[in-house]
Amino acid sequence: MSDKLNFPRFAVVGHPNKGKSSLVAALTRRDDVAISDYAGTTKARRAYRLEVDGEVLLELIDTPGFQRARTLLAWLDKHQGDALLRSEAIAAFVAQHREDETFADEVELLTPIVEGAGIIYVVDGSKPYSADYEAEMEILRRCGRPSLAVINRIDDKDYTDAWRKALSGYFNIVRTYNPVKARLQDHLALLEALGHADERWLPMLQKTVRRLKTDDERKLQQSARIIVQALFGALTHKETLRLMGKEPGKREREMLQERYKTALRRIETQARRDLKEVWRHRRIDEHGDDGYGALPDLFSKESASIFGLSKKELLLAGALTGAATGAGIDMLFVGHTLFAGGAIGAVAGAAGAYLAFDKLADVRILGRQAGSYVLEIGGIKERNFPYILTGRLMYAAYRLATLSHADRSEVDLTPDASFRHRWMDDATSRKLENYFAKIRKGKAGVDEKARMVDVLTQRLQRLLEEV
């Protein structure tokens, strides 16, 4: 870290194509870091900062890979004098060869180190250790800067033990870390390890870890609120169609229903885009600009089978909701119905859930005015729809929250068939059904709606934290 900066600064260095840029992207949570499978993608050093609420917590400098390490080491051996002047020899090399294209990559990667940055050296643990790397490691050791080596297993083969043994002779700390596959706890563990490279950095990096944990909790809350707002929007949305002259028939009703479904798809699409923005995965490839290229349609049987409740579950949820309504009747009559109200409510609720399984919303004729008819559709009557929409968005939030910014593969946000059972159980479905029933009625006042949004947001946030 430069003494003039109030945040840690590291140069990420190593051989070409070993995952340097991926590590930078993962730790800074940036999706604008250029990553490629081809060696030599990084031509010049570039600094990327990890920021939370405008405060810089960490700076990583992505650098080109070593190209002529042996030649550089030979130059240092020739020009350095006393061992105490090794770091000065590195600085002299950079100054002397700044305009020399032969050592352009070496100058680029050494410059931030000469300026005071710490060192993160990245190797591929799936490739055998070779003495060819010793020139690089010796050069970095002579820089005299706090350092950490990262063993990144890019492929399946494992030569970690040999690499660890070799690296421990040159670097303060050695850690294994795959930036593409790493989860939140892996990123945080590596950040804490960086703090142990120099005790001056430890308090700052421990603060960074705390800030990131708090920031992720906030992002989970934001994600839950986005889902709840999309849910309210979809369940209460209405579409109208004005027709001149004749009374509307089947064709006009179907036209309005399709327009209604399109509007609901747009609500979900916008929610998915908002979730990507929260987690800073703006460049994610979701099989098409609208996010629906390869996803099962919101109203498809596939979506219903993955996230919709079974008929048995719908009967149970509907029965319990109806029973709660019936209980109010019993209270009204002070028990004189011998709790028959509860039984009637349960049957009515169960029947409603079962019969509404394939019905989305009612199409209504609002009336005839000035020679025209007005058709209206909405809000949602179909009991399974809120579970399907919530499940699809919960899965998207979960995948985005756990997706490393180093992962630039084609990301499939198609709901996983096993995911629903990781967050939805009978108790959860019963609690959600109470909220969904209130939203469907659309009679809540402003204050009650705000309270429902807050309560439902808190519940979905807890569910996301537990998945």
N, C-alpha and C positions, 0 to 999 in steps of 0.2 A: 504493500500500500504506500503510495506517495505520502510523505509527511504533510503535504499541503492539502490533502483530501480528508474529508471526515467520513469516508466510507471505504471498505476494502476494494482493492483493484487487483485483478489477476489476469495474466496473459495465459491463454489456453494454447499449448504448443504440442508438437509431436510430429511423427511421420505423416505424410499425406494419407487421407482416407481412413483414418482410425476413429473417427467420431468426434472430432474437436467441435465442429459446428453444431452437431447434435447436442453435445453437452452444454454449449452456450445457450441454445434455444430452450433446453429443458430447465436449466437453472434460472434463466432470466424470464421465463414464461413468455417468450416472444415468438410469434409466428412469422416474423419478417426476416429471420436469419436464413440465409441461403444454404440449403442442404442438398447434396447430390451424391449419388453412388459413384460418381466419376472423380478420380483423384485430381487435385489441382483446381477445384471449384473456387476456393478462396485464394484470390490473387494478392490482396492487400489487407492489412490489419484493419479491423473495424471494431469499435467499442459498442457494447450493448449494455444498457443499464436495467437493473431490476428496480422498479419503482412501485410504491404503494401510497396512494393519496398524494402523489406529487413528490414524495420524499425518496431520494435515491438511497437504496440499501446496499447495493452491490454493483460493481462494474466488471464485466468480463470482456476480454479483448480476443476476438477470433483472429487467428493468424494463419498464414500459409504454412505448409509443412516443410521440414528440413529437406533440402535438396543436395547440399554438399557439406555434410557435417564433418566428414573426415578431412577434407581440405581446410575447412575452417579451424578444426582442432590443430592441424599442423601449423597453421598461421599463428595461432595462440601460443603453441609450444615454442615457436621461433621468436616471438616478440615479447612475451611476458618475462619479467625478471623474477624478483622475489615472490614467493607464494602469496604474500600479503597483497600483491598487486594484480591478482587474477581478475577481479571484477573490473579493475581499471583497464586491463587488456581487452576485455569484452567491449567496453565503452569505446576504446581506441579503434577496434575493428569496425564498429558500427559507424563511427565518424569518418573513417578513412574510406569505407566502401559504400557510402550512402548513394553515390551516383554510379556504382558498378553493377551492371545488369547481371553479371556472373553470380553475385551473391544477393540478388534482390530479395529472395524469399527469406534468407537468413537475417538480413538487415531488418525486414519487416517484423519478424517474430521476436528479435532481440531488442528492438527499440523500446517497447513498453517496459521490458524488464530493466533495461538500463535506466529508464525514467522512474523506476521504483515499484513496479508491479510485482506481485507474487507470481508463482509459477504453478500451473496445473499441467502436468505432462500426461498425455493420453496414449495408451497402447491398446492393441487388439489382443485380448486374451484367448481368442479362438485360433490364433496363429502361433506357431512355435517361437519361443524366444531365440534370438540370434545375437551374436556378438556385434553384428552390424549396428545395433542400436546403442552400443556403449559410447560411441563418439558423441551422439546427441546427449546422452545422460551426463557425460563428463563435462560437456560445454555448459549445460544447465547447472551442474553442481558448482562450477567455477563462478557462476553469476553471483553467488553468495546471497541469494534471496530465499525467503521462506518458500517451501515447495511441498507439493502433494502430487502423488502419482495415482492415476485412475486406470484400472484395468477394465476395459470395456469388451465384453464378449459379444462380438457382432454375430458370429455363427454358432453352431452347436458344439463344436470341438472345444475342449477345455485344457488350456496350458497355464491356468492361473497360478499354480504352485511354483512353476519355474519362473514365471514373470515376477511373482511376489519376492522370491528369493533374490533375483537380480536387482530389482528396483529398490529394495530396502537398503542397499549400500549407497544409494545416491540421493534418496529423498527422505524428508522428515516423516512423511505419512504415506501409506499405500492403502488404497481402498478399491473394492470392486463396485462397479456401477454401470448399468446399461441405460443410457439416457432415453432410449426409445421405449423400453419396457418398464422403466421405473415408475413407482407409485409415489404419492405425496410423501409418505414416510421415508422413502429412499432419497428423495430430493433434500428433505430437511436434514437427514443424517449426514449427507455429504456436505451441506452448508456448515453444520456444526463441526465436522472434521476440518474444514478449512480454517475455522477459528483456532484450532489447536496447532496450526502451522506457525503461528506467532501469537504469543499471549496478548499482545496489544490489540489483536483483531477479535479475540474471543468475545468480549462483551458486546461488540457491535454485531457479530454474526449470531450470537444468542438472541439479541434483540430482533434481528432479521427473521429468525425462526419463529419467534413469538408473533411478530407482525403478520407473517404469512399464515399462521394458523388462524389468527383473528380474521384476516382477510378472506380466507376460505370459508369460515363460518358465515361471514357476511354474504359471500357469493352464493352459498347454499340458501340463505334466506331470500336473496334476490331471485334465485331460480324458482324457489317455492312460490313466491309472489307472482312471478310471470305465469306459472302454471295455473294458479288460482284465478288470476285475471282473465286468462284465456278461457278457463272453465266457465266463469261468470258470463263472459262475452258470448260464448257459444250457446250456453243453456238459455240465455235470455234474448238472443238475436232473433229479429223478425225481418221478413222480406215481404214486399207488397208488389202486386202487378195490377195495373189499371188497363181495362179492356173497354174499348168503345163498341157500342152496339149490342151484339149478341151476348147472351148469358154464357159464362165460361163453362167449358166441357172438360173432358178427360185430358185432351192435349194441353190445354192451358194450365191445368193443375200440375201435370207432369213437368211442364216448362218451369213453373214456379218452384217445384220441389228440387229440380236440378240447380236452379239459381241459388236456392237455399243451401244446398250441399256445397256448392262452390264457395259460398261466403264462409261456411264453417271450415272448409279446407284452408282458406286464406288466414283465418284466425289462428289455426294451428301452425301454418307456415311462418307467420310473423312471430309467434311464440318461440319457435325453434331458432329463428334468426336472432331474437333477443337473447336466448340462452347462449348462443355462440359468441355474442358480443360480451356477455358477462364473463365468460371463461377465456376470452381473447383467442378464440379459435376462428378468426374471421376468414382464413383462407382454406378452411376445411372443405374437402371435396365430398359433397353429399349426393353425387350422381345427378347433378343438374342444378341449374340456378334456382329453381323453385323448391328444391329439396324433396321432390317427389318422384324423380326419375326411376328409382329402383325400389322405393318403399311400397309396401302394400297400401292400398288406398285406405283412407280413414274409415270408409264405409264397407270395406271388404270383409268377407267371411274370415280371411286370414287374421286380420286385426281383431275381429270379434273372438276368434278362437284363442288368441294369445292373451288378450287383456280383458275381454268381456267375462262377466260372471257366468257360470253354468246355470242351467235352468233351476237346479236345486239351490244354488247359492242365491239366485235372484228371488226365488220363493221365500227363502229364509230372510233375506234383507227386507223384502217387501212386507213379509208377515210381521217382522219386528217393528217396522215403521208404522204399519197399520195398527199394531197393538198399542203403540205409544199414543196414537190418536184416539183409539177407543178408550184408553185409560182415562182420558180427559172426560169422556162421556160418563164413566163410572163416578168420577169425582163430582161431576155436575149433579148427578142424581144421588149422591152420598151413598153409593153402594146398593141402592134399591134394585138395580138391574141384575144383582147377583153376579157382577162382573161379566155379564153377557156382552157388554159393549166391547170389552177387550177381545172376546172371541170373535165377534162380528168384524171388528177392525182388522184382526189378523187374517181372517179369510178374505176380506176385501183387498187388503194390501197384497196378499199372495196372488190373488187372481189378477190384480192389476199388473204386477210384475210379469206374470206369465203371459198374459194376453198382449202386453205392449212390447213383447220381445222383438218383433219385426216392424214396429211402427215408429217412425222418427218424430213426426210432428203433424198436427192437424192443419188442414187447409180450410180457411174460412172465407166466406163471402161477407165482406163488411157492409155491403149495401149498394144501392144503385143511386148515382147522382149525376144529373145533367147528361143522361144517356150513356153513362159508363158504369161498369162494374169494377169493384176493387177486391182483389183476392189478397189474403194475408196468410203467411205460414210462420210458425214459431210461437213460443220457444219449444225446446226439446221435451217430448213426452216419453220417448224410449228410455227405459231405465238403464240399459246397458251402456248407452253412449258416454255418460260421464266417466265411467270406469275405463272405457277404451281410450278416450282422449287423455285422461289423467295418466294412464299407464304408459302411453306412447311418449308423452312429454317427460314423465318421470325417468323413463329409460334414456331419453336424449340428454337430460340433465346429468344423470349418473355417468354416462359415457363421456360427456364433455368434461365433467369434474375430474375424472380419473385418466383422461387422455393426456399424455406427455406432449408438449409443444415440439418435441423432436420427432414425433411420429407424423411423417408426411405421406403415409400410404393412403389409399382410398379408404376413407372411414365409413363404415356401414353403420348407420344409426337405426337400422331396422330392428324393431323390438325383438328381444330374445325370448323364446318360449318359456324358459325357466325363470325369467326375471320377475314375473308377477308374484311368484310364490316366495320371493325373497323379501317382499315388502307388503304383500296383501295376504291377510288371513281373515278368518271369520270376524274377529273382534274389530279389525280395521274396516272391513266392508260394512259392518253394522254402523260404526261411527260415521263413516263417509256418507252412508245412505241418508242419515238424518240431515246432513248439510245439503246433499243433492236435492232432496225432497223440498227443502225450504227454497233453494235457488229456483227450482222448476216452477214453484208457485208464483215467483216474481212479485210477491206482495210485501217484501221487507222494505222498511223505510231506510233512509240514508244512514242513520246511526246503526241500525241493526245490520245493514249490509256491510258497513265498515267493520263492525265487530266480527261478523262471519268471515270476512276476508282475512282479518288478523288471526283468528283462531285456526282457520283452515290452513293458512300459511305456516303457522307454527307446527301444526301436525305434519304437514308434508315435509317441512324442513327436518323434523326429527326422523321421519321415515328415510329421507335421503342420507342422513348421517349414519343410520343403522345399516344401510345396504352395503 
